[in-house]
Amino acid sequence: MTWPVIPLGSLLTLQRGYDLPEQSRRPGDIPVITSSGITGFHAEAGATGPGVVTGRYGTIGAVHFIEEDYWPHNTTLFVSDFKGNNPRFVAYLLKSLDLAHQVSSGAVPGVNRNILHAMLVPDVPHDRQRSIADTLSSYDDLIENNTRRIGLLEQAARLLYEEWFVRLRFPGHEHTRIVAGVPEGWEHVPTPEAVDINPRTSLSAEEKHWWVEMSDLPLDSMVIQNAVKREGRSGSKFRNGDTLLARITPCLENGKTAFVDFLSNGEVGRGSTEFIVLRSKRLSPEYVYCLSRTYAFRENAIKSMIGSSGRQRVQESCFDKFWVWVPPHALLRLFTQVAEPIFRQIKTLHLQNQKLHSARDAILPRLMRGKIKV
């Protein structure tokens, strides 16, 4: 059967989020939800959980579900009244709508809640709402579990890197002589001697190449969330094993950094010109990625930023002043033997998540139209 339709405003009430300038935020554990998801924390809640938030400006059309109390940012619309409907079902319902194309006219593209309230949506009985939400949640639970595993695996690789190459507690360090502050057999060199910064990379003659946007980079993980093939030859060029580091504020400060591992052998991809491409010369791809995640490396880049407020960019010359360790080949091979399988497992889990996303998104509209009985 198919459900009758009603205006979205009969099902719920959307309300504009609240202003929260950076200087007004106070330390706390209340998540701040912007159009792109959780981007920080605050001491005060603006709305009670469970909550459903969608982007009003910025990442228009993204829908976020949150269990606990939260602060909905002014770049969002949040559900202030569910009118007795299942909150998780409401989140899935909004995801099934083409919210990104409901943009109102104006100098700054955005979503008008009155336009959304007028959209016709299925009037699903409350008992079916829970069944639909439970069915779709089973996919999301698996995705979330894989995402947690990805986080733990990456943390393990980064902790190993810091133990060996920052604290210098590498295997055999107790018996290694220190000569002029350098472990015997090691070198301490400026970054460009060990890492290619924005290396020259030639594209093939194909019309389309993989393209990565800044929005495809997560804040706290190496995984590139999405990539599409499109025509063109401009942008940053990268290969498998390269690290993409955001050069622009606030993307760098927020943590946008990724490891390239989705290309075919010999293939070259393109991305935003706001990426700095880091490629190993004397180290290893895994070493370079872990290096790029260290506080010292990032602070050196952040302090070099120049430009107008809100558009400041890293100066490549800053890497000339940042020195890195080049360990002996045997130790570097040992690190790679441990880190490389971790990186491969992260890739496998990400591919599983992509398949789960596709399966969930395939049944979502059919469930909402009553085409699948649950």
C-alpha positions in Angstrom: 0.0 0.0 0.0 1.0 3.6 -0.3 0.4 6.2 2.4 -1.7 9.4 2.0 0.3 12.6 1.9 0.2 15.7 4.1 2.2 18.9 4.4 5.5 18.4 6.3 4.3 21.2 8.6 1.5 18.9 9.8 4.0 16.3 10.9 6.6 18.5 12.6 7.7 22.1 13.3 11.1 23.3 12.1 12.8 26.2 13.8 15.9 28.3 13.0 18.9 27.5 15.2 20.6 29.9 17.5 23.7 32.1 17.1 26.8 31.0 18.9 29.9 33.0 18.1 33.2 31.3 18.9 34.0 33.8 21.6 30.7 33.0 23.4 31.3 29.2 23.6 32.1 27.9 27.1 33.8 24.6 27.8 31.2 21.8 28.2 30.0 18.5 26.8 26.9 19.8 24.9 27.4 19.1 21.2 27.1 22.1 18.8 25.3 21.0 15.6 26.0 23.0 12.5 24.9 22.2 9.0 27.8 19.8 8.6 27.2 18.0 12.0 29.0 18.2 15.3 31.6 20.9 15.1 32.3 21.6 18.8 30.9 21.6 22.3 29.3 24.1 24.7 28.3 24.4 28.3 24.6 25.1 27.5 22.0 23.2 25.5 19.7 25.0 23.1 17.4 22.1 22.6 16.5 18.8 24.2 17.2 15.4 22.7 16.5 13.4 20.8 16.8 15.9 18.0 16.8 16.2 14.3 18.7 19.0 12.6 19.1 19.9 8.9 21.4 22.4 7.2 19.9 25.8 6.5 23.0 27.3 5.1 26.4 25.7 4.3 25.8 22.0 3.9 22.2 22.3 2.7 20.1 19.2 2.9 22.3 17.2 5.3 20.2 15.7 8.1 21.6 14.9 11.6 20.0 12.8 14.4 21.3 13.2 17.9 20.2 11.4 21.1 21.2 13.8 23.8 20.6 17.5 24.4 22.4 19.8 22.0 22.9 23.3 20.6 21.4 23.8 17.1 23.6 26.4 15.3 22.0 29.2 13.4 23.2 27.6 10.1 20.5 24.9 10.8 16.9 24.2 11.1 15.9 21.9 14.0 12.7 20.1 14.8 11.3 22.0 17.8 8.0 19.9 17.8 7.7 16.3 16.6 3.9 16.4 17.2 4.0 12.9 18.6 5.9 11.4 15.7 9.0 9.1 16.1 12.1 11.3 16.1 14.3 8.8 14.4 11.7 8.2 11.7 11.5 11.9 11.2 15.2 12.0 10.5 14.9 9.3 7.9 11.9 11.0 6.4 13.9 14.2 5.9 16.8 12.3 4.5 14.4 10.9 1.9 13.4 14.3 0.7 15.3 16.4 -1.8 16.0 19.2 0.7 19.2 20.4 -1.1 17.0 21.6 -4.0 14.5 23.5 -1.8 16.8 26.6 -1.8 15.1 30.0 -1.6 16.3 32.9 -3.7 18.6 35.5 -2.2 22.1 36.8 -2.0 23.1 33.8 0.1 21.6 30.4 -0.9 19.6 28.9 2.0 16.5 26.9 2.9 13.3 28.6 4.0 11.4 26.6 6.6 8.1 27.7 5.2 8.9 26.1 1.9 9.8 22.9 3.7 6.7 23.0 5.8 4.6 23.1 2.6 6.3 20.0 1.1 4.0 16.9 0.8 5.2 13.9 2.7 3.7 10.4 3.5 1.5 10.2 6.5 2.8 7.0 8.1 1.0 5.5 11.1 3.0 5.7 14.3 3.3 2.0 14.7 4.8 1.7 11.2 7.1 4.7 11.9 8.9 2.7 14.6 9.2 -0.4 12.4 10.7 1.7 9.5 13.1 3.5 11.9 14.2 0.2 13.4 14.9 -1.4 10.0 16.9 1.6 8.8 18.7 1.9 12.1 20.1 -1.6 11.8 22.1 -0.4 8.8 23.2 2.7 10.7 24.2 0.7 13.7 26.6 -1.4 11.6 28.0 1.8 10.0 28.5 3.4 13.4 30.3 0.2 14.6 32.6 0.2 11.6 33.3 3.9 12.1 34.3 3.4 15.7 36.6 0.6 14.7 38.1 2.9 12.1 38.7 5.5 14.8 40.4 2.9 17.1 42.6 1.6 14.3 43.8 5.0 13.3 44.4 5.9 16.9 46.6 2.8 17.3 48.7 3.8 14.3 49.1 7.3 15.4 50.0 6.3 19.0 52.6 3.9 17.6 54.1 6.7 15.5 54.3 9.1 18.4 55.9 6.5 20.7 58.6 5.6 18.2 59.2 8.9 16.3 58.2 11.7 18.7 59.1 10.3 22.1 61.9 8.2 20.5 61.0 5.1 22.5 61.5 2.9 19.4 62.5 -0.8 19.6 66.1 -0.9 20.8 66.2 2.7 22.0 67.7 1.6 25.3 70.8 0.4 23.5 71.1 3.2 20.9 73.8 5.9 21.3 72.8 9.5 21.1 75.2 11.7 19.2 74.7 15.4 19.3 71.0 14.9 20.2 70.4 12.4 17.3 70.0 8.7 17.8 72.8 6.8 16.0 71.8 5.9 12.5 69.0 8.5 12.3 68.9 11.9 10.5 67.1 15.1 11.5 66.3 17.0 8.4 64.0 19.8 7.2 60.6 18.4 6.0 61.2 19.0 2.2 64.3 16.7 2.4 62.1 13.8 3.5 58.6 14.7 2.1 57.6 16.2 -1.3 55.4 19.2 -0.8 52.9 19.6 -3.6 55.0 17.4 -6.0 54.5 17.8 -9.7 52.2 15.1 -11.0 51.1 14.6 -14.5 47.5 13.7 -15.4 46.6 11.0 -18.0 44.9 12.1 -21.2 41.6 10.8 -20.0 38.8 13.4 -20.1 37.6 12.6 -16.5 39.5 12.1 -13.3 38.6 11.5 -9.7 37.8 14.7 -7.9 37.9 15.4 -4.1 36.3 18.4 -2.5 37.3 19.9 0.8 34.0 18.8 2.2 34.9 15.2 1.4 37.6 15.3 4.1 36.5 14.4 7.6 37.7 16.2 10.7 39.1 13.3 12.7 39.9 10.5 10.3 42.0 9.6 7.3 39.1 8.4 5.2 38.0 10.4 2.1 34.2 10.3 2.3 33.4 10.7 -1.3 35.0 11.2 -4.7 33.4 11.7 -8.2 34.8 11.6 -11.7 34.6 14.9 -13.6 36.2 16.7 -16.5 39.0 19.2 -16.1 42.7 19.3 -15.4 43.0 22.0 -12.7 43.4 21.5 -9.0 45.8 19.7 -6.7 47.1 16.4 -8.1 47.6 13.3 -6.0 48.3 9.6 -6.1 47.7 6.6 -3.8 49.8 7.0 -0.7 49.6 10.8 -0.7 48.3 12.8 2.3 46.0 15.7 1.7 46.3 18.5 4.2 43.9 21.4 4.3 45.8 24.7 3.8 43.0 27.2 4.5 41.4 28.3 7.8 39.4 27.0 9.5 39.6 23.6 7.7 43.2 23.0 8.9 42.5 23.9 12.5 39.4 21.7 12.4 41.5 18.7 11.4 40.8 18.1 7.7 43.5 15.7 6.6 43.1 12.5 4.6 45.1 9.6 3.2 44.6 8.7 -0.5 44.0 5.0 -1.1 41.0 4.7 -3.5 42.8 5.2 -6.9 43.8 2.4 -9.3 47.5 1.6 -9.8 49.1 4.5 -11.6 46.0 6.6 -11.5 46.1 10.3 -10.6 43.3 12.2 -9.0 42.5 15.9 -8.6 41.2 18.0 -5.7 40.6 21.4 -4.3 43.5 23.9 -4.7 43.2 24.3 -0.9 44.9 21.0 -0.4 48.6 20.7 0.3 49.7 17.3 -1.1 52.4 15.5 1.0 54.2 12.6 -0.6 57.0 10.5 1.0 60.5 10.8 -0.4 62.6 9.1 2.3 59.9 7.9 4.7 56.7 5.9 4.0 53.2 6.9 3.1 51.9 5.8 6.6 54.7 7.7 8.3 53.9 10.9 6.4 50.2 10.7 7.3 50.9 10.1 11.0 53.4 13.0 10.9 50.7 15.3 9.4 48.4 14.5 12.3 50.9 15.5 15.1 50.3 18.7 17.0 53.7 20.2 16.3 53.5 19.7 12.5 50.0 21.3 12.4 50.9 24.2 14.7 53.9 25.0 12.5 51.6 25.2 9.5 48.9 27.2 11.3 51.3 29.8 12.6 52.5 30.4 9.0 49.0 31.4 7.8 48.6 34.8 6.2 45.8 36.5 4.4 42.5 38.2 5.2 40.4 37.2 8.1 38.6 33.9 7.4 40.7 33.2 4.3 44.1 32.7 5.7 46.3 30.1 4.1 49.4 28.1 5.0 52.7 29.3 3.5 54.6 26.3 2.0 57.9 27.9 3.1 56.9 27.0 6.7 57.9 23.3 6.1 61.5 24.4 5.4 61.7 25.3 9.1 60.1 22.1 10.5 62.6 19.3 11.0 61.6 15.6 10.9 63.3 12.4 11.9 64.4 10.0 9.2 64.9 6.7 11.0 67.1 3.8 9.7 65.6 1.7 6.9 65.2 -1.3 9.2 63.1 0.6 11.7 61.1 2.3 9.0 60.3 -1.1 7.5 59.2 -2.4 10.9 56.8 0.5 11.3 55.4 0.0 7.9 54.9 -3.7 8.6 52.7 -2.7 11.5 51.0 0.4 10.1 50.3 -0.8 6.5 47.8 -3.6 7.6 46.0 -1.1 9.9 45.6 1.3 7.0 44.3 -1.6 4.7 41.8 -2.6 7.4 40.6 1.0 7.6 40.0 1.0 3.9 38.1 -2.3 4.0 35.8 -1.0 6.8 35.2 2.2 4.8 34.2 0.2 1.7 31.8 -1.9 3.9 30.3 1.4 5.1 29.8 2.6 1.5 27.9 -0.6 0.7 25.8 -0.3 3.8 25.0 3.3 2.9 24.0 2.3 -0.6 21.8 -0.5 0.7 20.1 1.7 3.2 19.5 4.5 0.8 18.1 2.1 -1.8 15.3 0.9 0.5 14.7 4.3 2.2 12.3 5.8 -0.4 10.5 2.5 -0.8 9.9 2.2 2.9 8.6 5.8 3.0 6.2 5.1 0.2 4.9 2.0 1.8 6.3 -0.2 -1.0 8.1 -2.5 1.5 6.1 -3.9 4.4 7.8 -4.0 7.8 
